[in-house]
């Protein structure tokens, strides 16, 4: 459903960024008691996204064309200290210097800047790892409040080869 809705919104050329997110629990900002996700489509790129893109772009050019997220995946898989779960197509990890307790990133192992390119096989693999992470947090932490959102390159059709979508 996320991909279908995302792809539908990318057809509107006025939109520059599409944010898909979920708030779970009142403390996380959920306004409704039942599970739900939300999509915000904007005619501009938010400052937080611009900062993330700038950091990825600077890393790309300073390393001669390496993606920072690919390098993070490689390093974390070598170290095996912060890996939550590794599957065939994705890795879930706790980032170094996490901003929040129990912060987890889910990254595709295949480099791709935009979420809209996710294929059917990848959707199944993403669903599996996301469900596993959320179910584990539910069991071990007692149904904690959480937020997640899909970090993807803007939908403005510019070149974002230096970026790597993730959740």
TORTORBA-488201 format. One record per residue (C-alpha): residue in one letter; residue number from 1; y, x, z. Coordinates in steps of 0.25 Angstrom, whole numbers, plus 5000, padded with zeros to 4 digits. Each point is the difference from the previous one (the first is absolute). Example, Ala and Ser with C-alpha at 12.3 -4.5 7.8 and 13.67 -1.06 7.14 Angstrom:
<atoms>
ATOM;A;1;4982;5049;5031
ATOM;S;2;5014;5006;4998
</atoms>
This chain:
<atoms>
ATOM;X;1;5000;5000;5000
ATOM;X;2;5010;5012;5003
ATOM;X;3;4997;5006;4987
ATOM;X;4;5001;4987;4992
ATOM;X;5;5013;4996;5007
ATOM;X;6;5006;5014;4998
ATOM;X;7;4997;5000;4985
ATOM;X;8;5006;4987;4998
ATOM;X;9;5013;5004;5007
ATOM;X;10;5001;5013;4992
ATOM;X;11;5002;4992;4987
ATOM;X;12;5014;4997;5006
ATOM;X;13;5008;5011;4995
ATOM;X;14;5011;4997;5010
ATOM;X;15;4991;5004;5011
ATOM;X;16;5000;5015;5004
ATOM;X;17;4991;5000;5013
ATOM;X;18;4989;4991;5004
ATOM;X;19;4996;5001;5015
ATOM;X;20;4986;4994;5005
ATOM;X;21;4998;5000;5015
ATOM;X;22;4993;4994;5011
ATOM;X;23;5005;4998;5015
ATOM;X;24;4989;4996;5009
ATOM;X;25;5004;4995;5014
ATOM;X;26;5013;4996;5006
ATOM;X;27;5003;5014;5005
ATOM;X;28;4999;5005;4985
ATOM;X;29;5010;4989;4995
ATOM;X;30;4990;4990;4996
ATOM;X;31;5007;4986;5000
ATOM;X;32;4988;4992;4997
ATOM;X;33;4987;4999;5008
ATOM;X;34;4991;5000;4988
ATOM;X;35;4996;5013;4993
ATOM;X;36;5009;5002;4988
ATOM;X;37;5007;5010;4991
ATOM;X;38;5013;5000;4994
ATOM;X;39;5007;5006;4987
ATOM;X;40;5014;5003;4998
ATOM;X;41;5005;5003;4986
ATOM;X;42;5014;5007;4999
ATOM;X;43;5010;5004;4989
ATOM;X;44;5002;5013;5007
ATOM;X;45;4992;5011;5006
ATOM;X;46;5001;5001;5016
ATOM;X;47;5006;5012;5006
ATOM;X;48;4987;5003;5008
ATOM;X;49;4992;5000;4986
ATOM;X;50;5010;5009;4994
ATOM;X;51;4999;5010;5011
ATOM;X;52;4985;5000;4999
ATOM;X;53;5001;5001;4985
ATOM;X;54;5010;5012;5001
ATOM;X;55;4991;5007;5010
ATOM;X;56;4988;4999;4990
ATOM;X;57;5008;5004;4988
ATOM;X;58;5006;5012;5007
ATOM;X;59;4985;5004;5004
ATOM;X;60;4996;4998;4986
ATOM;X;61;5010;5010;4994
ATOM;X;62;5000;5010;5011
ATOM;X;63;4985;5002;4999
ATOM;X;64;4999;5000;4985
ATOM;X;65;4995;4986;4998
ATOM;X;66;4991;4997;5012
ATOM;X;67;5000;4986;5006
ATOM;X;68;5003;5000;5015
ATOM;X;69;4990;4989;5003
ATOM;X;70;4989;5007;4992
ATOM;X;71;5003;5013;5008
ATOM;X;72;4999;4992;5013
ATOM;X;73;4987;4993;4996
ATOM;X;74;4994;5014;4996
ATOM;X;75;5005;5006;5013
ATOM;X;76;4995;4989;5009
ATOM;X;77;4987;4999;4994
ATOM;X;78;4998;5015;5002
ATOM;X;79;5005;5000;5015
ATOM;X;80;4992;4987;5003
ATOM;X;81;5009;4998;5013
ATOM;X;82;5008;4987;4996
ATOM;X;83;4990;4993;4991
ATOM;X;84;4997;4986;5004
ATOM;X;85;4991;4997;4988
ATOM;X;86;4997;5006;4987
ATOM;X;87;4994;4991;4989
ATOM;X;88;4996;5002;4985
ATOM;X;89;5015;4997;4996
ATOM;X;90;5009;5000;5012
ATOM;X;91;5003;5008;5013
ATOM;X;92;5005;4994;5012
ATOM;X;93;5007;5010;5009
ATOM;X;94;5010;5001;5012
ATOM;X;95;5012;5008;4995
ATOM;X;96;5004;5013;5006
ATOM;X;97;5012;4997;5009
ATOM;X;98;4998;4985;4999
ATOM;X;99;5012;4991;5003
ATOM;X;100;4992;4989;5007
ATOM;X;101;4988;5000;5009
ATOM;X;102;4987;4998;4992
ATOM;X;103;5008;5001;4987
ATOM;X;104;4990;5001;4988
ATOM;X;105;5002;5003;4986
ATOM;X;106;4990;4995;4989
ATOM;X;107;5002;5008;4987
ATOM;X;108;4992;4999;4987
ATOM;X;109;4993;5014;4997
ATOM;X;110;5004;4998;4985
ATOM;X;111;5015;5003;4998
ATOM;X;112;5008;4988;4995
ATOM;X;113;5014;4997;5003
ATOM;X;114;5000;4985;4999
ATOM;X;115;4991;4989;5007
ATOM;X;116;5000;4992;4987
ATOM;X;117;4990;5009;4994
ATOM;X;118;4989;4997;5010
ATOM;X;119;4988;4997;4992
ATOM;X;120;4989;4990;5005
ATOM;X;121;4991;5011;5005
ATOM;X;122;5012;5005;5008
ATOM;X;123;5003;4987;5006
ATOM;X;124;4986;4998;5005
ATOM;X;125;5001;5014;5007
ATOM;X;126;5014;4998;5005
ATOM;X;127;4996;4986;5006
ATOM;X;128;4988;5007;5007
ATOM;X;129;5008;5011;5006
ATOM;X;130;5011;4991;5004
ATOM;X;131;4991;4990;5007
ATOM;X;132;4992;5011;5007
ATOM;X;133;5013;5006;5006
ATOM;X;134;5006;4987;5004
ATOM;X;135;4986;4996;5006
ATOM;X;136;4999;5013;5008
ATOM;X;137;5014;4998;5005
ATOM;X;138;4997;4986;5004
ATOM;X;139;4987;5004;5008
ATOM;X;140;5005;5013;5006
ATOM;X;141;5014;4996;5003
ATOM;X;142;4999;4985;5003
ATOM;X;143;5006;4993;4989
ATOM;X;144;5013;5009;5000
ATOM;X;145;5013;4996;4992
ATOM;X;146;5002;5008;4987
ATOM;X;147;5007;5001;4987
ATOM;X;148;4996;5005;4987
ATOM;X;149;5006;5001;4987
ATOM;X;150;4997;5005;4986
ATOM;X;151;5008;5013;4997
ATOM;X;152;5001;5000;4985
ATOM;X;153;5010;5006;4989
ATOM;X;154;5011;4990;4996
ATOM;X;155;4997;4990;4989
ATOM;X;156;5012;5005;4992
ATOM;X;157;4991;5007;4990
ATOM;X;158;5006;5014;5003
ATOM;X;159;4991;5013;5001
ATOM;X;160;4994;5001;5014
ATOM;X;161;4989;5009;4996
ATOM;X;162;5003;5008;5013
ATOM;X;163;4997;4988;5009
ATOM;X;164;4987;4995;5005
ATOM;X;165;4999;4985;5005
ATOM;X;166;4993;4997;5013
ATOM;X;167;4999;4990;5011
</atoms>
